[in-house]
């Protein structure tokens, strides 16, 4: 991963979620699950196995102000179900849920779901485990597709979310 190019792209390029949803091949991600309002997809540069991003399909930028109570609740239920799938497939010691981005880059609201693998030394957990500066996992397209399928199967097996 070229961190400088990534930062430049996030700050001056198009909205990565919107162009991904529009099918732009330069912004392709392996889709885990989607319904009418939300999409879950694998992080292109994961720092832990099975790292997933979840976003509303509509371009909103603020996690609190831009969603009414019902939309926020539906999004958080979607996040929870995807996180439970990550736990079922990856067996993490802890699951981190966080929303990043700002008006300066990656503005489209999205949640990160990152399962901390068991046995990671404490000094390498939390923010350290999430920072691309400490390295990313290299997944082939086939590995990413297989992971997405396993996660999708775990979501479907729970039966809480409906496809859109």
Residue, then its C-alpha position, 0 to 999 in steps of 0.5 A: x500500500x502506498x500511503x501517500x497516494x492513498x491519502x491524496x486519493x481520499x482528499x482529492x478523488x471522488x467519494x470512494x463509497x459512491x464510486x464503488x457502488x457505481x461499479x468503478x473498477x478502480x474502487x472495487x471491493x469484495x461485497x460481503x452483504x447488502x440490503x436496500x439501504x446499506x452495504x458491507x464490503x471488505x477493506x481493500x487494505x486490511x490490517x487484520x483478517x476479515x476487516x469490513x467496512x459498512x456504509x449507507x448507500x446514500x451519501x451521508x457524511x455525519x454519523x449523528x446529524x445526518x441520520x434520523x433515529x430510525x435510520x441510525x438504528x437500522x444502520x447500527x443493526x446492520x453493523x452489528x450483524x456484520x460484526x457478528x459474522x466477522x466474529x463467527x468467521x474470524x474468531x477474534x479476541x475482540x471486535x473493534x467498531x469505529x467510524x472514521x473520515x472527515x470533511x477533508x477525506x473519506x467523508x462518506x459515513x462508514x463504519x470499520x469492523x475489525x476483529x483482533x486476532x487472538x494472541x496479538x501482544x497487548x502493545x500491538x493491539x487497539x490503534x496499533x493493530x488498525x494503522x496501515x503504517x504498521x502493514x496491511x495484509x496482502x490478499x489475492x482477489x480469490x482470497x478476498x472473494x472467499x472471505x466475502x463468501x464466508x462472511x455472507x454465509x454467516x450473515x445469511x445463517x443468522x437470518x436477521x438481515x434481508x438482501x436488498 
